Amino acid sequence: MEVKKIFGKGVMKCLNVLALLLVMQTANSACIWVAHQPEFPEAANKFKFNK
């Protein structure tokens, strides 16, 4: 039972890091479509490199 708890926490930490990296990547890139730039959440602006 204890192994499942440790394994579960490790998996969740990895998913959290991957989600954070994805937010950082999308905060610093533009949409590839010429006619559409979707709304971007204000909370993700703190991850932009150039403000």
mmCIF file of the N, C-alpha and C atoms, coordinates in Angstrom:
data_MODEL
# 
_entry.id   MODEL 
# 
loop_
_atom_site.group_PDB 
_atom_site.id 
_atom_site.type_symbol 
_atom_site.label_atom_id 
_atom_site.label_alt_id 
_atom_site.label_comp_id 
_atom_site.label_asym_id 
_atom_site.label_entity_id 
_atom_site.label_seq_id 
_atom_site.pdbx_PDB_ins_code 
_atom_site.Cartn_x 
_atom_site.Cartn_y 
_atom_site.Cartn_z 
_atom_site.occupancy 
_atom_site.B_iso_or_equiv 
_atom_site.pdbx_formal_charge 
_atom_site.auth_seq_id 
_atom_site.auth_comp_id 
_atom_site.auth_asym_id 
_atom_site.auth_atom_id 
_atom_site.pdbx_PDB_model_num 
ATOM 1   N N  . MET A 1 1  ? 0.823  -1.198 0.000   1.00 0.00 ? 1  MET A N  1 
ATOM 2   C CA . MET A 1 1  ? 0.000  0.000  0.000   1.00 0.00 ? 1  MET A CA 1 
ATOM 3   C C  . MET A 1 1  ? 0.864  1.257  0.000   1.00 0.00 ? 1  MET A C  1 
ATOM 4   N N  . GLU A 1 2  ? 1.954  1.230  0.738   1.00 0.00 ? 2  GLU A N  1 
ATOM 5   C CA . GLU A 1 2  ? 2.816  2.402  0.820   1.00 0.00 ? 2  GLU A CA 1 
ATOM 6   C C  . GLU A 1 2  ? 3.518  2.678  -0.510  1.00 0.00 ? 2  GLU A C  1 
ATOM 7   N N  . VAL A 1 3  ? 3.844  1.632  -1.241  1.00 0.00 ? 3  VAL A N  1 
ATOM 8   C CA . VAL A 1 3  ? 4.493  1.800  -2.545  1.00 0.00 ? 3  VAL A CA 1 
ATOM 9   C C  . VAL A 1 3  ? 3.553  2.524  -3.505  1.00 0.00 ? 3  VAL A C  1 
ATOM 10  N N  . LYS A 1 4  ? 2.266  2.208  -3.449  1.00 0.00 ? 4  LYS A N  1 
ATOM 11  C CA . LYS A 1 4  ? 1.300  2.868  -4.324  1.00 0.00 ? 4  LYS A CA 1 
ATOM 12  C C  . LYS A 1 4  ? 1.202  4.358  -4.016  1.00 0.00 ? 4  LYS A C  1 
ATOM 13  N N  . LYS A 1 5  ? 1.279  4.727  -2.740  1.00 0.00 ? 5  LYS A N  1 
ATOM 14  C CA . LYS A 1 5  ? 1.222  6.141  -2.368  1.00 0.00 ? 5  LYS A CA 1 
ATOM 15  C C  . LYS A 1 5  ? 2.439  6.885  -2.883  1.00 0.00 ? 5  LYS A C  1 
ATOM 16  N N  . ILE A 1 6  ? 3.623  6.287  -2.729  1.00 0.00 ? 6  ILE A N  1 
ATOM 17  C CA . ILE A 1 6  ? 4.859  6.928  -3.197  1.00 0.00 ? 6  ILE A CA 1 
ATOM 18  C C  . ILE A 1 6  ? 4.853  7.033  -4.711  1.00 0.00 ? 6  ILE A C  1 
ATOM 19  N N  . PHE A 1 7  ? 4.456  5.961  -5.392  1.00 0.00 ? 7  PHE A N  1 
ATOM 20  C CA . PHE A 1 7  ? 4.408  5.967  -6.848  1.00 0.00 ? 7  PHE A CA 1 
ATOM 21  C C  . PHE A 1 7  ? 3.395  6.985  -7.351  1.00 0.00 ? 7  PHE A C  1 
ATOM 22  N N  . GLY A 1 8  ? 2.252  7.062  -6.703  1.00 0.00 ? 8  GLY A N  1 
ATOM 23  C CA . GLY A 1 8  ? 1.220  8.018  -7.102  1.00 0.00 ? 8  GLY A CA 1 
ATOM 24  C C  . GLY A 1 8  ? 1.680  9.455  -6.943  1.00 0.00 ? 8  GLY A C  1 
ATOM 25  N N  . LYS A 1 9  ? 2.373  9.748  -5.856  1.00 0.00 ? 9  LYS A N  1 
ATOM 26  C CA . LYS A 1 9  ? 2.879  11.103 -5.640  1.00 0.00 ? 9  LYS A CA 1 
ATOM 27  C C  . LYS A 1 9  ? 3.937  11.459 -6.680  1.00 0.00 ? 9  LYS A C  1 
ATOM 28  N N  . GLY A 1 10 ? 4.782  10.498 -7.033  1.00 0.00 ? 10 GLY A N  1 
ATOM 29  C CA . GLY A 1 10 ? 5.818  10.749 -8.033  1.00 0.00 ? 10 GLY A CA 1 
ATOM 30  C C  . GLY A 1 10 ? 5.225  11.026 -9.404  1.00 0.00 ? 10 GLY A C  1 
ATOM 31  N N  . VAL A 1 11 ? 4.203  10.283 -9.755  1.00 0.00 ? 11 VAL A N  1 
ATOM 32  C CA . VAL A 1 11 ? 3.539  10.482 -11.045 1.00 0.00 ? 11 VAL A CA 1 
ATOM 33  C C  . VAL A 1 11 ? 2.866  11.851 -11.077 1.00 0.00 ? 11 VAL A C  1 
ATOM 34  N N  . MET A 1 12 ? 2.211  12.223 -9.993  1.00 0.00 ? 12 MET A N  1 
ATOM 35  C CA . MET A 1 12 ? 1.532  13.516 -9.947  1.00 0.00 ? 12 MET A CA 1 
ATOM 36  C C  . MET A 1 12 ? 2.530  14.669 -10.013 1.00 0.00 ? 12 MET A C  1 
ATOM 37  N N  . LYS A 1 13 ? 3.689  14.520 -9.394  1.00 0.00 ? 13 LYS A N  1 
ATOM 38  C CA . LYS A 1 13 ? 4.719  15.564 -9.474  1.00 0.00 ? 13 LYS A CA 1 
ATOM 39  C C  . LYS A 1 13 ? 5.217  15.711 -10.905 1.00 0.00 ? 13 LYS A C  1 
ATOM 40  N N  . CYS A 1 14 ? 5.411  14.593 -11.596 1.00 0.00 ? 14 CYS A N  1 
ATOM 41  C CA . CYS A 1 14 ? 5.860  14.643 -12.991 1.00 0.00 ? 14 CYS A CA 1 
ATOM 42  C C  . CYS A 1 14 ? 4.812  15.310 -13.878 1.00 0.00 ? 14 CYS A C  1 
ATOM 43  N N  . LEU A 1 15 ? 3.559  14.988 -13.675 1.00 0.00 ? 15 LEU A N  1 
ATOM 44  C CA . LEU A 1 15 ? 2.490  15.609 -14.457 1.00 0.00 ? 15 LEU A CA 1 
ATOM 45  C C  . LEU A 1 15 ? 2.405  17.110 -14.177 1.00 0.00 ? 15 LEU A C  1 
ATOM 46  N N  . ASN A 1 16 ? 2.624  17.501 -12.925 1.00 0.00 ? 16 ASN A N  1 
ATOM 47  C CA . ASN A 1 16 ? 2.605  18.903 -12.566 1.00 0.00 ? 16 ASN A CA 1 
ATOM 48  C C  . ASN A 1 16 ? 3.732  19.659 -13.264 1.00 0.00 ? 16 ASN A C  1 
ATOM 49  N N  . VAL A 1 17 ? 4.911  19.075 -13.292 1.00 0.00 ? 17 VAL A N  1 
ATOM 50  C CA . VAL A 1 17 ? 6.048  19.708 -13.968 1.00 0.00 ? 17 VAL A CA 1 
ATOM 51  C C  . VAL A 1 17 ? 5.796  19.811 -15.466 1.00 0.00 ? 17 VAL A C  1 
ATOM 52  N N  . LEU A 1 18 ? 5.248  18.765 -16.066 1.00 0.00 ? 18 LEU A N  1 
ATOM 53  C CA . LEU A 1 18 ? 4.955  18.796 -17.498 1.00 0.00 ? 18 LEU A CA 1 
ATOM 54  C C  . LEU A 1 18 ? 3.904  19.857 -17.831 1.00 0.00 ? 18 LEU A C  1 
ATOM 55  N N  . ALA A 1 19 ? 2.894  19.996 -16.982 1.00 0.00 ? 19 ALA A N  1 
ATOM 56  C CA . ALA A 1 19 ? 1.871  21.014 -17.212 1.00 0.00 ? 19 ALA A CA 1 
ATOM 57  C C  . ALA A 1 19 ? 2.472  22.411 -17.098 1.00 0.00 ? 19 ALA A C  1 
ATOM 58  N N  . LEU A 1 20 ? 3.347  22.618 -16.131 1.00 0.00 ? 20 LEU A N  1 
ATOM 59  C CA . LEU A 1 20 ? 3.997  23.923 -15.966 1.00 0.00 ? 20 LEU A CA 1 
ATOM 60  C C  . LEU A 1 20 ? 4.873  24.252 -17.163 1.00 0.00 ? 20 LEU A C  1 
ATOM 61  N N  . LEU A 1 21 ? 5.603  23.274 -17.671 1.00 0.00 ? 21 LEU A N  1 
ATOM 62  C CA . LEU A 1 21 ? 6.432  23.502 -18.858 1.00 0.00 ? 21 LEU A CA 1 
ATOM 63  C C  . LEU A 1 21 ? 5.577  23.819 -20.080 1.00 0.00 ? 21 LEU A C  1 
ATOM 64  N N  . LEU A 1 22 ? 4.435  23.177 -20.199 1.00 0.00 ? 22 LEU A N  1 
ATOM 65  C CA . LEU A 1 22 ? 3.531  23.450 -21.317 1.00 0.00 ? 22 LEU A CA 1 
ATOM 66  C C  . LEU A 1 22 ? 2.988  24.874 -21.232 1.00 0.00 ? 22 LEU A C  1 
ATOM 67  N N  . VAL A 1 23 ? 2.638  25.328 -20.044 1.00 0.00 ? 23 VAL A N  1 
ATOM 68  C CA . VAL A 1 23 ? 2.164  26.703 -19.873 1.00 0.00 ? 23 VAL A CA 1 
ATOM 69  C C  . VAL A 1 23 ? 3.274  27.695 -20.231 1.00 0.00 ? 23 VAL A C  1 
ATOM 70  N N  . MET A 1 24 ? 4.492  27.416 -19.797 1.00 0.00 ? 24 MET A N  1 
ATOM 71  C CA . MET A 1 24 ? 5.603  28.306 -20.126 1.00 0.00 ? 24 MET A CA 1 
ATOM 72  C C  . MET A 1 24 ? 5.840  28.361 -21.634 1.00 0.00 ? 24 MET A C  1 
ATOM 73  N N  . GLN A 1 25 ? 5.718  27.220 -22.300 1.00 0.00 ? 25 GLN A N  1 
ATOM 74  C CA . GLN A 1 25 ? 5.942  27.183 -23.747 1.00 0.00 ? 25 GLN A CA 1 
ATOM 75  C C  . GLN A 1 25 ? 4.857  27.945 -24.485 1.00 0.00 ? 25 GLN A C  1 
ATOM 76  N N  . THR A 1 26 ? 3.615  27.788 -24.091 1.00 0.00 ? 26 THR A N  1 
ATOM 77  C CA . THR A 1 26 ? 2.535  28.479 -24.787 1.00 0.00 ? 26 THR A CA 1 
ATOM 78  C C  . THR A 1 26 ? 2.493  29.966 -24.444 1.00 0.00 ? 26 THR A C  1 
ATOM 79  N N  . ALA A 1 27 ? 2.995  30.347 -23.285 1.00 0.00 ? 27 ALA A N  1 
ATOM 80  C CA . ALA A 1 27 ? 3.022  31.764 -22.922 1.00 0.00 ? 27 ALA A CA 1 
ATOM 81  C C  . ALA A 1 27 ? 4.033  32.530 -23.764 1.00 0.00 ? 27 ALA A C  1 
ATOM 82  N N  . ASN A 1 28 ? 5.026  31.839 -24.285 1.00 0.00 ? 28 ASN A N  1 
ATOM 83  C CA . ASN A 1 28 ? 6.086  32.501 -25.038 1.00 0.00 ? 28 ASN A CA 1 
ATOM 84  C C  . ASN A 1 28 ? 6.020  32.224 -26.528 1.00 0.00 ? 28 ASN A C  1 
ATOM 85  N N  . SER A 1 29 ? 4.895  31.766 -27.015 1.00 0.00 ? 29 SER A N  1 
ATOM 86  C CA . SER A 1 29 ? 4.752  31.530 -28.444 1.00 0.00 ? 29 SER A CA 1 
ATOM 87  C C  . SER A 1 29 ? 3.450  32.149 -28.931 1.00 0.00 ? 29 SER A C  1 
ATOM 88  N N  . ALA A 1 30 ? 3.380  32.344 -30.212 1.00 0.00 ? 30 ALA A N  1 
ATOM 89  C CA . ALA A 1 30 ? 2.183  32.913 -30.826 1.00 0.00 ? 30 ALA A CA 1 
ATOM 90  C C  . ALA A 1 30 ? 1.438  31.818 -31.584 1.00 0.00 ? 30 ALA A C  1 
ATOM 91  N N  . CYS A 1 31 ? 0.217  32.097 -31.909 1.00 0.00 ? 31 CYS A N  1 
ATOM 92  C CA . CYS A 1 31 ? -0.586 31.147 -32.660 1.00 0.00 ? 31 CYS A CA 1 
ATOM 93  C C  . CYS A 1 31 ? -0.045 31.046 -34.086 1.00 0.00 ? 31 CYS A C  1 
ATOM 94  N N  . ILE A 1 32 ? -0.062 29.839 -34.657 1.00 0.00 ? 32 ILE A N  1 
ATOM 95  C CA . ILE A 1 32 ? 0.467  29.664 -36.013 1.00 0.00 ? 32 ILE A CA 1 
ATOM 96  C C  . ILE A 1 32 ? -0.527 30.112 -37.073 1.00 0.00 ? 32 ILE A C  1 
ATOM 97  N N  . TRP A 1 33 ? -1.796 30.230 -36.715 1.00 0.00 ? 33 TRP A N  1 
ATOM 98  C CA . TRP A 1 33 ? -2.804 30.667 -37.669 1.00 0.00 ? 33 TRP A CA 1 
ATOM 99  C C  . TRP A 1 33 ? -2.751 32.184 -37.783 1.00 0.00 ? 33 TRP A C  1 
ATOM 100 N N  . VAL A 1 34 ? -2.840 32.690 -38.983 1.00 0.00 ? 34 VAL A N  1 
ATOM 101 C CA . VAL A 1 34 ? -2.717 34.120 -39.233 1.00 0.00 ? 34 VAL A CA 1 
ATOM 102 C C  . VAL A 1 34 ? -3.918 34.888 -38.700 1.00 0.00 ? 34 VAL A C  1 
ATOM 103 N N  . ALA A 1 35 ? -5.105 34.350 -38.841 1.00 0.00 ? 35 ALA A N  1 
ATOM 104 C CA . ALA A 1 35 ? -6.311 35.102 -38.551 1.00 0.00 ? 35 ALA A CA 1 
ATOM 105 C C  . ALA A 1 35 ? -6.836 34.932 -37.125 1.00 0.00 ? 35 ALA A C  1 
ATOM 106 N N  . HIS A 1 36 ? -6.200 34.113 -36.304 1.00 0.00 ? 36 HIS A N  1 
ATOM 107 C CA . HIS A 1 36 ? -6.797 33.851 -34.995 1.00 0.00 ? 36 HIS A CA 1 
ATOM 108 C C  . HIS A 1 36 ? -5.729 33.729 -33.914 1.00 0.00 ? 36 HIS A C  1 
ATOM 109 N N  . GLN A 1 37 ? -5.825 34.546 -32.895 1.00 0.00 ? 37 GLN A N  1 
ATOM 110 C CA . GLN A 1 37 ? -5.004 34.406 -31.700 1.00 0.00 ? 37 GLN A CA 1 
ATOM 111 C C  . GLN A 1 37 ? -5.975 34.267 -30.529 1.00 0.00 ? 37 GLN A C  1 
ATOM 112 N N  . PRO A 1 38 ? -6.103 33.084 -29.938 1.00 0.00 ? 38 PRO A N  1 
ATOM 113 C CA . PRO A 1 38 ? -7.100 32.884 -28.885 1.00 0.00 ? 38 PRO A CA 1 
ATOM 114 C C  . PRO A 1 38 ? -6.794 33.716 -27.643 1.00 0.00 ? 38 PRO A C  1 
ATOM 115 N N  . GLU A 1 39 ? -7.818 33.907 -26.820 1.00 0.00 ? 39 GLU A N  1 
ATOM 116 C CA . GLU A 1 39 ? -7.656 34.633 -25.565 1.00 0.00 ? 39 GLU A CA 1 
ATOM 117 C C  . GLU A 1 39 ? -6.677 33.864 -24.670 1.00 0.00 ? 39 GLU A C  1 
ATOM 118 N N  . PHE A 1 40 ? -5.802 34.592 -24.012 1.00 0.00 ? 40 PHE A N  1 
ATOM 119 C CA . PHE A 1 40 ? -4.809 33.981 -23.141 1.00 0.00 ? 40 PHE A CA 1 
ATOM 120 C C  . PHE A 1 40 ? -5.111 34.359 -21.698 1.00 0.00 ? 40 PHE A C  1 
ATOM 121 N N  . PRO A 1 41 ? -5.093 33.417 -20.773 1.00 0.00 ? 41 PRO A N  1 
ATOM 122 C CA . PRO A 1 41 ? -5.425 33.722 -19.382 1.00 0.00 ? 41 PRO A CA 1 
ATOM 123 C C  . PRO A 1 41 ? -4.417 34.701 -18.762 1.00 0.00 ? 41 PRO A C  1 
ATOM 124 N N  . GLU A 1 42 ? -4.918 35.639 -18.003 1.00 0.00 ? 42 GLU A N  1 
ATOM 125 C CA . GLU A 1 42 ? -4.047 36.621 -17.349 1.00 0.00 ? 42 GLU A CA 1 
ATOM 126 C C  . GLU A 1 42 ? -3.121 35.962 -16.332 1.00 0.00 ? 42 GLU A C  1 
ATOM 127 N N  . ALA A 1 43 ? -3.547 34.866 -15.722 1.00 0.00 ? 43 ALA A N  1 
ATOM 128 C CA . ALA A 1 43 ? -2.726 34.193 -14.716 1.00 0.00 ? 43 ALA A CA 1 
ATOM 129 C C  . ALA A 1 43 ? -1.459 33.597 -15.329 1.00 0.00 ? 43 ALA A C  1 
ATOM 130 N N  . ALA A 1 44 ? -1.476 33.315 -16.626 1.00 0.00 ? 44 ALA A N  1 
ATOM 131 C CA . ALA A 1 44 ? -0.317 32.720 -17.276 1.00 0.00 ? 44 ALA A CA 1 
ATOM 132 C C  . ALA A 1 44 ? 0.681  33.771 -17.753 1.00 0.00 ? 44 ALA A C  1 
ATOM 133 N N  . ASN A 1 45 ? 0.359  35.042 -17.634 1.00 0.00 ? 45 ASN A N  1 
ATOM 134 C CA . ASN A 1 45 ? 1.276  36.094 -18.074 1.00 0.00 ? 45 ASN A CA 1 
ATOM 135 C C  . ASN A 1 45 ? 2.549  36.141 -17.247 1.00 0.00 ? 45 ASN A C  1 
ATOM 136 N N  . LYS A 1 46 ? 2.536  35.626 -16.033 1.00 0.00 ? 46 LYS A N  1 
ATOM 137 C CA . LYS A 1 46 ? 3.738  35.667 -15.205 1.00 0.00 ? 46 LYS A CA 1 
ATOM 138 C C  . LYS A 1 46 ? 4.806  34.705 -15.711 1.00 0.00 ? 46 LYS A C  1 
ATOM 139 N N  . PHE A 1 47 ? 4.460  33.828 -16.658 1.00 0.00 ? 47 PHE A N  1 
ATOM 140 C CA . PHE A 1 47 ? 5.418  32.892 -17.212 1.00 0.00 ? 47 PHE A CA 1 
ATOM 141 C C  . PHE A 1 47 ? 6.070  33.386 -18.494 1.00 0.00 ? 47 PHE A C  1 
ATOM 142 N N  . LYS A 1 48 ? 5.709  34.584 -18.953 1.00 0.00 ? 48 LYS A N  1 
ATOM 143 C CA . LYS A 1 48 ? 6.307  35.123 -20.160 1.00 0.00 ? 48 LYS A CA 1 
ATOM 144 C C  . LYS A 1 48 ? 7.722  35.600 -19.872 1.00 0.00 ? 48 LYS A C  1 
ATOM 145 N N  . PHE A 1 49 ? 8.622  35.379 -20.851 1.00 0.00 ? 49 PHE A N  1 
ATOM 146 C CA . PHE A 1 49 ? 9.991  35.815 -20.694 1.00 0.00 ? 49 PHE A CA 1 
ATOM 147 C C  . PHE A 1 49 ? 10.118 37.314 -20.990 1.00 0.00 ? 49 PHE A C  1 
ATOM 148 N N  . ASN A 1 50 ? 9.463  37.770 -22.054 1.00 0.00 ? 50 ASN A N  1 
ATOM 149 C CA . ASN A 1 50 ? 9.462  39.190 -22.419 1.00 0.00 ? 50 ASN A CA 1 
ATOM 150 C C  . ASN A 1 50 ? 8.102  39.767 -22.094 1.00 0.00 ? 50 ASN A C  1 
ATOM 151 N N  . LYS A 1 51 ? 8.071  40.717 -21.186 1.00 0.00 ? 51 LYS A N  1 
ATOM 152 C CA . LYS A 1 51 ? 6.770  41.267 -20.772 1.00 0.00 ? 51 LYS A CA 1 
ATOM 153 C C  . LYS A 1 51 ? 6.454  42.487 -21.510 1.00 0.00 ? 51 LYS A C  1 
# 
